[in-house]
């Protein structure tokens, strides 16, 4: 479980950079569709090179994997990503993240229905701490005038992402994570290219735009999705969603360091609650293992 937790947290940090990069892209004159096309195109290219070096045979997928990757990439990822970026265009990154981070609750409830996940006191306590932390980290979002459309887009994006995590666990069981990641990203890139046309490559006419496009392909795409799939393979979608709530911590830190947003004491208390929510189930697991080891000895 520890390895799955580590994968989840690193993936969350990578995902946490996406809102920051999107805001930088909007400031540089890039649009939603162009940034998403660049994100998945560069991500697919990077993953293809990695597979070519590590395991060229993985570039020859089974028809079954292609069908599953097409569903995840062309439907779930396209819809969820577009709605997330549309929310970022209309409301602050912190507000978008606050709405989006109700997804651990949604995933846990769906897992209880579909996978018969037992929602014990530890899960409830962990989710409570995480959601309280998110509320504190982004408390100022409630004090600002919000775009109703922006909040709606963020909410639907959250629901789609919750369904996506469940679909990944159902569809990609026993599939090689890096191979599956590549084909999901590739299908998302193809979908955005068909929708948006290939001409957006000419948007990358400055080093700033090129850097943002490459960064979107590497950090919140190639790295984040690969590690997410590895985490789900190790510990399942419900626990992955709980550990992945480290993402708003990364977003908060990056917003302060890169965008110059002010970080206040109440937000830092929120970080403490989020980290506590991440540590709680893992600490229980370590205690149980130690007790089992003692009994065996």
C-alpha positions in Angstrom: 0.0 0.0 0.0 2.9 2.4 0.7 4.1 2.2 -2.9 0.6 3.0 -4.1 0.4 5.9 -1.7 3.7 7.3 -3.0 2.5 7.0 -6.6 -0.7 8.7 -5.8 1.0 11.7 -4.0 3.5 12.3 -6.8 0.8 12.0 -9.4 -1.3 14.5 -7.4 1.6 17.0 -7.3 2.0 16.7 -11.1 -1.8 17.1 -11.6 -1.7 20.1 -9.2 0.5 22.0 -11.7 -2.1 21.8 -14.4 -4.3 24.6 -13.1 -1.2 26.8 -12.8 0.0 26.0 -16.3 -3.4 26.6 -17.7 -3.6 30.1 -16.1 -0.1 30.9 -17.5 -1.3 29.7 -20.9 -4.4 31.9 -20.8 -2.2 34.8 -19.9 0.1 34.0 -22.9 -2.9 34.1 -25.2 -3.5 30.4 -25.6 -7.0 28.9 -25.6 -8.6 25.9 -24.0 -8.8 23.6 -27.0 -5.2 24.5 -28.1 -3.7 23.8 -24.7 -5.5 20.5 -24.3 -4.4 19.4 -27.8 -0.8 20.3 -27.0 -1.1 18.6 -23.6 -2.1 15.3 -25.0 -0.1 15.4 -28.2 3.2 16.1 -26.4 2.2 13.6 -23.7 1.6 10.9 -26.2 4.9 11.6 -28.0 6.9 11.5 -24.7 5.2 8.2 -23.7 5.9 6.7 -27.1 9.6 7.4 -26.8 9.7 5.9 -23.3 7.9 2.8 -24.5 10.2 2.5 -27.5 13.2 2.5 -25.2 11.8 0.3 -22.4 9.4 -2.1 -24.2 8.9 -1.7 -27.9 6.4 -4.6 -27.9 4.0 -2.5 -25.9 3.5 -0.3 -29.0 1.6 -3.3 -30.5 -1.6 -3.4 -28.4 -4.4 -5.9 -28.4 -7.7 -4.8 -30.1 -9.3 -5.1 -26.6 -6.9 -2.6 -25.1 -7.4 -0.2 -28.0 -11.1 -0.3 -27.5 -10.9 0.4 -23.8 -8.3 3.1 -24.4 -10.5 4.8 -27.0 -13.4 4.9 -24.6 -11.3 6.4 -21.8 -9.4 8.8 -24.0 -12.0 10.0 -26.4 -14.9 10.2 -24.0 -14.0 10.5 -20.4 -10.7 12.5 -20.8 -12.0 14.8 -23.5 -15.1 15.8 -21.7 -13.6 16.1 -18.2 -10.5 18.1 -19.5 -12.6 20.5 -21.5 -15.0 21.2 -18.7 -12.1 21.7 -16.2 -10.3 24.2 -18.5 -13.7 26.0 -19.2 -14.1 26.3 -15.4 -10.6 27.8 -15.1 -11.5 30.4 -17.7 -14.4 31.6 -15.6 -13.5 31.2 -12.0 -10.2 31.2 -9.9 -8.0 28.2 -9.9 -8.7 27.8 -6.1 -12.5 27.8 -6.7 -12.2 25.2 -9.4 -10.0 23.0 -7.2 -12.4 23.4 -4.2 -15.4 22.1 -6.3 -13.3 19.4 -8.0 -12.0 18.0 -4.8 -15.3 16.6 -3.7 -14.4 13.7 -6.0 -12.9 11.5 -3.2 -16.3 11.4 -1.6 -18.0 10.6 -5.0 -15.4 7.9 -5.8 -15.7 6.3 -2.3 -19.5 6.1 -2.6 -19.3 4.7 -6.1 -16.7 2.1 -4.9 -19.0 1.1 -2.1 -21.8 0.4 -4.6 -19.7 -1.2 -7.4 -16.8 -2.9 -5.6 -18.4 -3.4 -2.2 -15.8 -1.2 -0.6 -16.3 -1.2 3.2 -16.7 2.4 4.4 -15.3 2.0 8.0 -14.6 4.7 10.5 -11.0 5.1 9.2 -12.3 5.9 5.7 -14.9 8.3 7.0 -12.4 10.1 9.2 -9.9 10.3 6.4 -12.4 11.8 4.0 -13.6 14.2 6.6 -10.1 15.5 7.3 -9.4 15.8 3.6 -12.6 17.7 2.7 -12.2 20.0 5.8 -8.6 20.7 4.7 -9.7 21.6 1.1 -12.4 23.9 2.5 -9.8 25.7 4.6 -7.1 25.9 1.8 -9.6 27.5 -0.6 -11.8 29.3 1.9 -11.4 32.6 0.1 -13.3 31.2 -2.9 -16.5 31.5 -1.0 -15.9 35.2 -0.5 -15.5 36.0 -4.1 -18.2 36.5 -6.7 -18.5 33.2 -8.6 -19.6 32.5 -12.1 -22.5 30.1 -12.0 -21.4 28.6 -15.3 -17.8 28.2 -14.0 -19.0 26.4 -10.9 -21.3 24.1 -13.0 -18.4 23.2 -15.3 -16.2 22.4 -12.3 -18.9 20.2 -10.7 -19.6 18.2 -13.9 -15.8 17.8 -14.4 -15.6 16.4 -10.9 -18.4 13.9 -11.5 -16.8 12.8 -14.8 -13.4 12.4 -13.2 -15.0 10.2 -10.4 -16.6 8.0 -13.0 -13.3 7.9 -15.0 -11.4 6.6 -11.9 -14.0 3.8 -11.5 -13.8 3.0 -15.2 -10.0 2.8 -15.1 -10.2 0.2 -12.3 -12.9 -1.8 -14.2 -11.4 -1.6 -17.7 -7.6 -1.6 -17.2 -7.3 -4.4 -14.6 -4.4 -6.7 -15.6 -3.3 -4.2 -18.3 0.3 -2.9 -18.2 -0.1 0.6 -16.8 2.5 2.5 -19.0 1.1 0.9 -22.1 -2.5 1.7 -21.2 -1.5 5.3 -20.3 0.1 5.8 -23.7 -2.9 4.6 -25.7 -5.4 6.6 -23.5 -3.4 9.7 -24.0 -2.9 9.0 -27.7 -6.7 8.7 -28.3 -7.3 11.9 -26.4 -4.7 13.6 -28.6 -6.4 12.3 -31.7 -9.8 13.3 -30.5 -8.6 16.9 -29.9 -6.8 17.0 -33.2 -10.0 15.9 -35.1 -12.1 18.4 -33.1 -9.7 21.4 -33.2 -7.7 20.7 -36.4 -3.9 20.4 -36.7 -3.4 24.1 -37.3 -3.1 24.9 -33.5 0.6 23.8 -33.7 1.2 27.3 -35.1 0.0 28.8 -31.7 3.4 27.7 -30.3 5.1 30.7 -32.0 6.9 31.9 -28.9 9.2 30.1 -26.4 6.7 30.9 -23.7 3.9 29.1 -25.4 6.1 26.2 -26.5 7.3 25.8 -22.9 3.7 25.8 -21.6 2.7 23.2 -24.2 5.6 20.9 -23.4 5.1 21.3 -19.7 1.5 20.3 -20.0 2.5 17.2 -21.9 5.2 16.2 -19.5 4.0 17.0 -15.9 0.2 16.7 -15.6 0.0 14.2 -18.5 2.8 11.7 -19.1 4.0 11.7 -15.4 0.7 12.2 -13.7 -1.4 9.7 -15.6 1.2 7.0 -15.5 1.6 7.3 -11.8 -2.2 7.4 -11.3 -2.7 4.1 -13.2 0.2 2.5 -11.2 -1.5 3.7 -8.0 -4.9 2.4 -9.0 -3.3 -1.0 -9.9 -1.7 -1.2 -6.4 -4.4 0.1 -4.1 -7.7 0.7 -6.1 -9.5 3.9 -7.1 -11.0 4.8 -3.7 -7.7 4.9 -1.8 -6.0 6.5 -4.8 -8.6 9.3 -4.7 -8.0 9.9 -1.0 -4.2 10.0 -1.3 -4.4 12.1 -4.4 -6.0 14.9 -2.5 -2.4 16.2 -1.9 -3.0 17.9 -5.2 -4.5 21.1 -3.7 -1.5 21.4 -1.5 0.7 21.4 -4.6 -1.6 23.9 -6.3 -1.6 26.2 -3.3 2.2 26.2 -3.1 2.6 26.7 -6.8 0.0 29.5 -6.9 2.1 31.4 -4.2 5.5 30.7 -5.7 4.7 31.1 -9.5 1.5 33.2 -9.7 2.3 35.3 -6.6 -1.0 34.6 -4.9 -1.1 35.3 -1.2 -1.1 32.3 1.2 -2.7 33.0 4.6 -2.5 31.1 7.9 -6.0 29.5 7.5 -4.9 27.9 4.2 -1.9 26.5 5.9 -4.1 24.9 8.5 -6.0 23.3 5.6 -2.8 21.8 4.4 -2.3 20.2 7.8 -5.8 18.6 7.6 -5.2 17.3 4.1 -1.9 15.7 5.0 -3.5 14.2 8.2 -6.2 12.7 6.0 -3.5 11.2 3.7 -1.5 9.8 6.6 -4.4 8.3 8.7 -5.2 5.2 6.6 -1.6 4.5 5.9 -0.7 4.8 9.6 -3.4 2.3 10.4 -2.1 -0.1 7.8 1.4 0.1 9.2 0.2 -0.5 12.7 -1.8 -3.6 11.5 1.2 -5.0 9.7 3.5 -4.5 12.7 1.0 -6.2 15.0 0.7 -9.1 12.5 4.5 -9.4 12.3 4.7 -9.5 16.1 2.1 -12.3 16.3 3.9 -14.3 13.6 7.2 -13.9 15.5 
